[in-house]
Structures are given as C-alpha cells and as structure tokens.
C-alpha cells in the first residue's frame, strides 16, 4: 500500500513534523483536523505526561495523529560526577535568566519501556521513531494494536534497514531539515544528504511509502517531492512559525529573518548535531570547547533555555529551523496547510 491517505486514514498526504520540546496540542490538532497527520514529539516525556498529553489531543481532535519518540542509541550518558563540571561551565547562562545552577538529577531521560507502555495506552494512529530501528517486538505490538509505525532515515542504507524491520513508511530526512540530524548507521556528519537527492534514491531502494522531509514549505516543495516519487511530505519549519505552535515570538521572528545559508549545524545546545540559528549562546558554547555528551548537554542547557523561552530571549534559546525558513510566510496553521495542499496533483 503506497497511498498514505489509506495507510494513515487521512485526507491529504501531509504530515506535521514532531518537534521535541516545541510540539503543541493546538498545532497537532489543527493539522489533523485539516486532513493531514498531526504529530507530537514526546522527547523527555515520562509515562504520566504522555498519557495526559494524549488525553488533551483526543479532546482536541478525533482525527488520526502521530506520537514521536527518540530511540536510545546506547551511547547516552547517565548522571555522574562530571555533571557538576559541565553545569558550572554554563553558569553565565543560568545567571542571565535568573536561575540557579541545576543539581544533578536521578536521570536525564525516562526509560523507553515507560514511554512505550504509555503510548500503547494512548493508542495513536501512528508511532514515529527517530535515531534508530524499532525492535521487532515494538513493531509487532504496534501492529497488534492497529498502530502504524514510521521510521526516519537520513541515508538510503538507513531506509533499507528500517524497511527490513517492518515499518509501514519511512521519512527521508534531508540535511536541510530543522532540528536534530537523526542518523544512526553513521555519524550525522557522514550522513548529510540533501532531501531532493535522498528521496528518489530511497524510493528506488524500498517498497514502502517514502515521506520527504527537509526544505518543503510551500506548494512547490510538495509538487517536487511527489515528482521524485515521494508518497507525501513532512513539514516542520513552516508550521513552527505559526501561532498555534509552541514557539515563542523570538523563535518565530528568527524563522522570518534567517536566510537559508545562515542556519548552522551545531552540537552546542544538546550534544548532538542539530540545525538552527547560531545565536549568542551557540557561539559562546562552541568557542568554549566545552560541550557535554548527550543527553547531559541537552538537559543542562534545557534549564536555562526553558526560562529564556518564557522571557522570549532568543539569544538564549535553541532556535531550531531549517534551510527552508525564508519560505515560511504564513501566520496560521490552516494557511500553511492550504498552501501545501495546493501542490498536490488533484488540486
């Protein structure tokens, strides 16, 4: 089955990017209600928070939506004595937003099993994963519950492995895309393939539907992706710039003003490579040469980034955006969706 409308039970083959830390119930529901597949990123969410979020989503829409998780790669660090050293290196940023240097937590991330148990209870239409291949048990359990599974690939080889694992569709995520580079077979630096080179090669290599992600922000990107064999598109930055997203005014302003060649790939904010704005904080952390491994760095910077977000201090936030940011011109999710639908062949 290659028609995403049938695979996911949606009207249009347009997916919302799942934003770790920037997803909102309002935006997820808006995309689902418009006939696409809304998505919600669950990075860092424990079981209780996943269940409550799913309850909010079901109250906001009765249409299909996806829940997204990060798979552990095996190299994640646990809280240890080095926590204090790396925390102190970030002290100026805590001071800038008026928070204390955070003490070492019991854990940086909830266990995968805890997240999955909550997802099974939530029963979304789709479970999407990044940073790896879902186990056979996970795919089998999802399918037993009527949940479709979507993997994310940054190379052809990753797509082939995901297809072999039994996922129902694969997202081909090009290097233009916002946020984290979710490579898992090789390093992200060795896996920087552009969307419109990656998509047709993945289409040729697998027999499951392929979803193009990265650089798609208007009807032209949709038409181009479909012409290259994609069954649909996933759009992040254009939706992130709308008022329904969890991005604040500083983040939306950055999307409006950042040229395609001004976004950068950096490990400064999370310890993993991600695309966004090289603001004052990114420059300072990169210059210091002191970046904790993942997920410690992400947790540590998250303590001041969250407060900076409340204060709309863009220079102290993670301003994730893709190279298609200059194409993101709409203020409302329904306007973005209508623009994307205009690129479909039957419109």
Buried (B, 14 or more C-beta within 10 A) or exposed (E): EBEBBEBBEBBBBBBBBBBBBBBBBBBBBBBBBBBBBBBBBBBBBBBEBBBEBBEBBBEBBEBBBBBBBBBEEEEBBEBEEEBEEBBEBBEEBBEBBEBEBBEBEEEBBBEBEBBBBBBBEBBBBBBBBBBBBBEEEBBEBBEEEEBBBBBBBBBBBBBBBBBEBBBBBBBBBBBBBBBBBBBBBEEBEEBBBEBBBBBBBBBEBBEBBBBBBBBBBBBEBBBBBBEBBBBBBBBBBBBBBBEBBBBBEBBBBBBEEBEEEBBBBBBBBBBBBBBBBBBBBBBBBBEEEBBBBBBBBBBBBBBBBEBBBEBBBBBBBBBBBBBBBBBBBBEEBBEBBBBBBEBBEEE
